[in-house]
């Protein structure tokens, strides 16, 4: 799974919300489309795995600041799209960290 991570040291409350606001505006579309910033996952199994990790992380107490699980792209009814997602206050035991 492709993953970008930011690890804050110290007070992160203001910064994490700034990152979430910017991430919310990332353009999700097919990778070959002009301006694409977030493309689809490789297949349905990969999408399911990512959705499961997000769902489990949330259930385990991570704060879900930005949820990209329900992205629907016009013209790509069966597309494997996940929008930007930000989990905050993830512990080292949380699925969002271990997976």
C-alpha positions in Angstrom: 0.0 0.0 0.0 1.4 3.4 -0.9 1.6 5.5 2.3 2.8 8.9 3.2 3.3 9.6 6.8 4.0 12.6 8.9 5.2 12.2 12.4 4.9 15.3 14.6 6.9 15.9 17.7 5.4 18.1 20.3 2.2 20.1 19.8 0.6 19.0 16.5 -3.0 20.1 16.9 -2.7 23.2 14.7 -0.4 21.6 12.1 -2.4 18.4 11.7 -5.6 20.4 10.9 -3.7 22.5 8.4 -2.5 19.3 6.7 -6.0 17.9 6.7 -7.4 21.1 5.1 -4.9 20.9 2.3 -5.3 17.1 1.8 -9.1 17.6 1.5 -8.5 19.6 -1.7 -6.3 17.0 -3.4 -7.8 16.1 -6.8 -8.8 12.4 -6.9 -9.2 11.1 -10.5 -7.8 8.6 -12.9 -4.0 8.9 -13.0 -3.9 9.8 -16.7 -6.3 12.7 -16.3 -4.8 16.2 -16.2 -4.3 17.5 -12.7 -4.7 14.1 -11.0 -3.1 14.2 -7.6 -4.5 11.0 -6.2 -5.2 8.1 -8.5 -6.9 4.7 -8.0 -5.5 1.7 -6.2 -4.4 -1.2 -8.3 -7.5 -3.4 -7.8 -10.6 -4.1 -5.7 -8.6 -6.2 -3.2 -6.2 -3.3 -2.5 -9.1 -1.0 -2.0 -10.7 -3.4 0.4 -7.5 -3.7 2.4 -7.1 0.1 2.7 -10.8 0.5 3.7 -10.4 -2.3 6.3 -7.3 -0.6 7.8 -9.0 2.7 8.0 -12.1 1.2 9.6 -10.1 -0.9 12.1 -7.9 2.1 13.0 -11.0 4.2 13.7 -12.5 1.4 15.8 -9.3 1.1 17.8 -9.4 4.8 18.8 -7.5 6.7 16.1 -9.0 10.1 15.3 -10.2 10.1 11.7 -9.7 13.7 10.6 -10.2 13.1 6.9 -12.0 10.0 5.5 -11.4 9.1 1.9 -13.3 5.8 1.9 -16.4 7.0 0.2 -15.0 8.6 -2.9 -17.1 8.0 -6.0 -15.7 9.1 -9.4 -18.1 9.9 -12.2 -17.4 7.6 -15.1 -15.6 5.1 -12.9 -18.4 3.3 -11.2 -16.2 0.4 -10.3 -13.1 2.5 -9.8 -10.8 1.7 -6.9 -10.5 5.2 -5.5 -9.6 6.2 -2.0 -9.3 9.9 -1.2 -6.8 11.4 1.1 -7.3 10.0 4.6 -5.8 11.3 7.8 -5.6 9.3 11.0 -4.5 11.3 14.1 -3.4 10.1 17.6 -2.5 6.7 16.3 -0.8 4.5 18.8 1.9 2.0 18.0 -0.6 -0.8 18.6 -3.2 0.6 16.2 -3.8 -1.1 12.9 -3.1 2.2 11.1 0.5 2.0 12.5 1.1 -1.7 12.3 -0.2 -2.3 8.8 
